[in-house]
Each structure stands twice: as C-alpha cells, then as structure tokens.
Amino acid sequence: MNRLIRVFLATAMVVGVSGMAEAETTWRMATKMPVDSPEGKVFQRFADLTKEYTGGELTIQVFPNEQLGKEDAVLEQMQTGIVNIYAEGFGYMRKWAPELSWISPAFVFDDYDHWVRFMDSELVKSWFAKATAESGVGPLGNPTAVLRGPFRVIVSNKPIETIDDVAALKLRMHPNKLAIATWSHLGAEVITLPWTEVYQSIQKDIVQSVNSPIALVESMRFNEVAPHISRHNEYWQSIGFMMNIAAYDALDDKTRDGLLRAYDEAGALSREIMGEVADKSIKNMVANGATYMELDTKPFVVKMQSFYEKMDETGELPDGFLEAVEAARAK
C-alpha cells in the first residue's frame, strides 16, 4: 500500500511539473546584430525583462548574427511560428504591404516628433494591418519605440554647411532608384558604390561624401578620409519588433502586459544607449581632427516638397501619403 501511495505521489508530481512546463512559453527572437553591439544589448535586455515581468511565463531566446537565416528565411519562419520575433527594419514587411516602403522617406519630416506622429497615423496603421492580414506578422507595441541610428549624417572631404554645398557634390549611394533620385534632386552628383568600397573611393576622390548612421562612421573609419561630419537627419528609423500575431494572441492578458512593458523599457534603453554611443563617437572623432555640425534641414524638406508632389501626381506615392504627412505636422 505504501508503495502504491509513493508511486501515485511521484506520478502526480511529474504530471504537475509537466503542466507547469506547458504553461510556460519560449519564443525565438532572430536578429542580425552581435550580442555585444548596442542593439544586441537592447535585445538581450528586452529578453531579460520579459522573463522578469511575466514571472517566467514567457522566455525570449535571442539568436544573434543571423543564426536562424537571412531575411527571407526568417520571415517565412515567422509566418509558420518557428520564429516569434524578428528585430529589424519594418521595411521588410513591404513584401506584404508595399506601402510600408514609405515609413522612412528622405527629408519629408520636420523633426523626429513629426515622424512619430506620422507613424501613429491611421494611414500607417492601415498599412501594418494590411501586412498582418496577408502574413500573420505584425508589430509589437509602438513601432517607433526602439530607435536605430540614432540619426543620420553626411560625411565628406569638404565642409557641408548648407544645402548649397550639396550642389555637384560627388556622393556615394547604394543602388536604390528613389535614393538616387532624391539626392540628384537636391543637386548632388550621385555615384553608386558598394558600402565596403566607400573608404578607398573617398581617399581616391572617386566620391567626396557618403550618408551614414552616425553610429557607423567611426567603425568604418570614414572620418579619416572624410573629416567633415554634418548631421542632416535624412530620415528616421526604428528597429521593428515584428512578431507572429497568432503566438501573441495566444498569450494571456497578464503575460501580454509584461511583454509590452519589457518592450517599452527596451525602447527607452535604446534611446539612452544609442545617444551615449553617438556622443562618445563624435567626441572621439572631433578629438582626432574631425569637425561636427548640425545642419538646418528645413531647406532640404522644402526643396523635396516639389519632388514628392510630382510623385503624387504620377501615382507613385501611396494614396493619402502627403495628406497624412501634413496632418502630422506641428501647427
């Protein structure tokens, strides 16, 4: 009898532990960034906070350095639920909603806050809803919460102090028709080159300048051959936490609340870390002979208005795009 009781109790414990294990959920999170990068630290902090704020009910397992594959492979895995979160630019969702190509256009917004208001517009929400309906993948929380960059600059081998200095400037560009057309409209002589050839090309005066997130200038050593750094806020970017919506909907309310709290705090950390990295890098580069200034970007925005108006007339912009931009502008 005692033996039967012991067996019964042991079985009950196994069943109980199994039930607890089933109640707990593990999500796979794919990223491109190494764990020790600024973005990698944000991702790991998000994972740590998620476990803390959900009481261990949800665990985020981070897979850095494209361990789970390139973009297309990860997006497919997200649709099937193998990957639950992909931390990258929302532009990858344009395969399901082409309009999402327009969440970070160049020189459309007056400042960061203008862009944030646009991203919170009903128009942009409808683009995300379209992508989600098509794919089952959508954004976690506020899509602007986790900052990338944190801002963009133009580095050159001659001073760029106003929009007039862009005229005839030999500017390296990636092979993107819109980006090429944008900077050609602003007056630059655009030359397409691979990112890895920029340093040598500036050194040889094949090009004179390149646009870059401030966080990458020093690591690419661009300041050595292009010591004039001008902040122009070409466009604003965020790191999208794209997720499998079915997996999100399967969470209970308390776990979802904990996940969203972790996401919001990761966003605040991203702004803190990216700002510190940018400030430190700028100080280092200036100490080593570079110059740094912040451009008045209003003339860039004004000059680009005719460019976008023409695109709107020819039907190249999403319906309602310019109206949404204007509605988001501070009065």
N, C-alpha and C positions, 0 to 999 in steps of 0.2 A: 504493500500500500504506500509506504513512504517513497519507494522508488517511483511509483506511478505519479505521486504528487510532485516529485522533483522533476520528472520528465515534463509534466504539464506546465510547471512554472518556467522551465527552461524554454519550452515551446512558446509560451506566452511572451517571454522576453524577446525572443527572436522576432516574433510577429510584431511586437511593439516597436522594436528598433527598425524593422523594415518599414513599418508605417511612417515612422519619423523620417526615414531616408527619402521615402516617396514624397513627403510633404515639402522637403527641401528641393530647390531647383538650382541648376547650374546653367549659366548662359556662357556661350563662347563669344568673345569680342575680338574681331580682327582689326589690326592696324598696320600701317606701313612703317611707323616710326620705331626706332630703337628705344629700349626701356629707359636709358639714361638721357634721352633728349628732353627738352622742355615739354613737348607734347606727350611723350611717353610717361613722364612723371604725373601729368594731369590724368592720363588714362588709368594709371595704377591707383592714384588717389580716389578716383571715381569707383574703382572696383572695391577698394578697402572700405569706403564709406557706404557703399551699397550693402555689403555684408553686415556692417555695423547697424545701419538704420533699418534694415529689415530683420534684425535679430537672427541672422544666419539663414533666413528662409530663402534668400536669393544670393547666390555667389556668382561673381563675374570672373571668368577665367580669361585673361588677356593673352592674345597671341600676337606679338610684335613682329616687325621685319617681314611682313607678308608671308608668314609661316603657313597660312591657310590658302595662299594663292594670290594671283593678281586680281585686278578689279572685277573683271567679268566673272571669274570663277567664284569670288566671294559673293557677288551679287546673286548669282544663281543659288549658292548655298544658303543665302539669307531667305530666298523665296521658299526653299524647302524646309527651313527651320534648323539646318545643321549649324549655321552661324546665326546668332541672335542680334548682334550689334556690329556695325561697321563704322569706324570713326574716320571719316574722310569728307572731302568736299561734297556738298549736295548736288553739284553739277553732274555727278554720275547718275543721278536719278532722271536725267533728261531722256534716257532711253525709254522711259515710260511716260514722261510728260516733257516734250521738247521745250515748253515754256520755261522750265527751270534753268535753261541756259542763261536766262536773263535776271538771275538774282544778284549778280555782281557785275553789272556793266561799268565800263570806264567813264569817269567824270560825268556821272548822272546826278549824284547826290551832293548836297551842300556840305554835309559832315556825317560823322558816324551815326548820330542820333536820327538824322533824316533817313539813312539806310535802315535802321532798326524799325522805324515806324512803317516804312515801305514793306519790310519783311513780315510785319504784323497785319498787313492789309488783307482784306477779304480776297483780293485777286491772287496774292501769293498763296494764301491758304487753299484756294481752289486748285492751284497747280499741284500742291502737295496731295490734296485729296484725289486728284486725277491719277497721280502716280501710284498712290496707295491702292486705289480701286483696281488698277491694272496689274499690280505686282504683289500686293500684300506687304509692301515695305513702306514705312513712313518715319517721320522724325520723332525723336524722343524730346518732349518738352519744347521750350522756346528755341527755334533754330538758330538764333544769334548768340546763344549763351556762351558757347566755348569759342574764344577768339583765336584766330590764326594770323600770323604775321609779325607783330600785331598791326603793322601798317606798311605801306609800300613807298619806295624811294626810287629816284633815278640817280645812278652813279655815273660820273663822266670824267673825262680827262680835261675838261674845261668847265668853268663855273656855269651853272644853270640857276639863274636868279629870278627870271620871269618867263612867261610863256613865249616871249620874243626870242629867247635864247634857244628854243626848240627848233626854230627855222633852220632847215638844211643840216640839222644835227644827224650824224650817222648813228642810228640806233639799232642795236641788235633786237630781233624779235623772233619768237617761236613761230612756226608755220601755221598761223591761225588767221583766216581771212578777216574776221572782224577786228582783231587786234592790229593787224597791218593797216586796215582801212582807217581805224581810229587815229593812229599816230601819223599816218600820212595826211589826214585831215588837219591835224594840229601843226603840220609843217615839217615833220622830220623826214629824213631820208632813211627808210626802213630797209634793213638787210636781215634776212633770215639766216640764223646760225644755230647749231646745237648749243645747249647750255654749257657743256663741258669745254667748248672752244672759245668762250667769251674772253677769258683772261688773256690768252695769247692774241686774240683778234684785236683787243683794245691796245695791247702792247705794240702791235704792228700797225696800229691806226687803220685797220680794216673797218672797224667801227669805233665810235668815240664814247658810247654810253650803253647802258642796259638798265632795264627796270627789274626790281627785285624786292622781295620782302626784306625789311631791314635785318631780320634775324639771320639771313643767309649771306649778307655782304662780306662780313669778316671771315666767315668759314670758307668762302670761295676765294678770299684774298683779293677781291675786286678793288678794294681801297688802295692796293699797292700800285695799280696801273690807272685807276680812275678815282683820284683822291677827293673829288668834289661830290658830296652826298646831299641831295635835296629831297626832302620829304614832300611828296605830292598827293598822297592818298588816292592813287589812281582808282582803286576800288577797294571795298571792304570784303573781308572773308570770314567765314566761321568754319569750325570743324563740325560737320554734321554727324550726330549720333543716329545713323539710320538703323532701324530695327525691324524685326519680324513682328508685325502687328498682332498676329494670332497668339504668339507667345506672350506679348504684353497683355492682351485681353484675358489670357488665362490666369494671370496673377490676381490675387485677392486685393481688395482696396488698400489694406494696410501695407502690403508689400509694394504696390504701385506708388503709394505715397513716399515710402522710404527710398525707392529708386529715383523718383523725381527730386527728392531732397538732395540726394547724393549728386545728381546731375547738376542741379543749380549751384551747389557748393564747388563742384569741379569747374563750372564756368567762372565763378569768382576767382578761383585759384589760377585759371588760365590767364585771366587779365593781369593778375598780380605777377605771375612768373614771366609772361611774355614782356610785360613792361620792364621788369628788372633786367631781363636778358638784353632788351633793346638799349636801355640806358647804359648798362655796363659796356656793351659793344661799341656804342657811339663814343663813350669816353675813351676807350682803348684806341679807337681809330683816330680820334682827334689828337690824342697824345702822341700818336705816331705820324702826324703830319697831315691828316685829312681835315677837310672843312665840312661843317654840317649846318644846314639851314632849313627852315620850313617855308615852303612856297605859299603864296596866296593862290589858292586853287580856284577861286571864283572865276577868273578869266578862262580857265580850262573848261569849266562847266558851261559857261556862257557860249564859248566857241563851239562846243559839242552839241548844243541845242539844235542848230540847223541840221547837223548830221543825223540826229535821231528823228527829227521831224520828217526828213526826206525818207528815211527808212520806214516810218509810219505810213507815209503816203503810198509807198510801193508795197505795203503789206508785209514787210519783213519783221515787224515787231508784233508781239502778241496783242490781241485786242485788249484795249483798256490800259496798256502799259504806261503810256505817258500821262494819262489821267490819274493813275494810281501814284505815280511819282510826284505829280503836282499836289495831289491831295495830302501826301505825307510831308510836304514841305512846311516848315515852321512859318506861321503867319506873323 
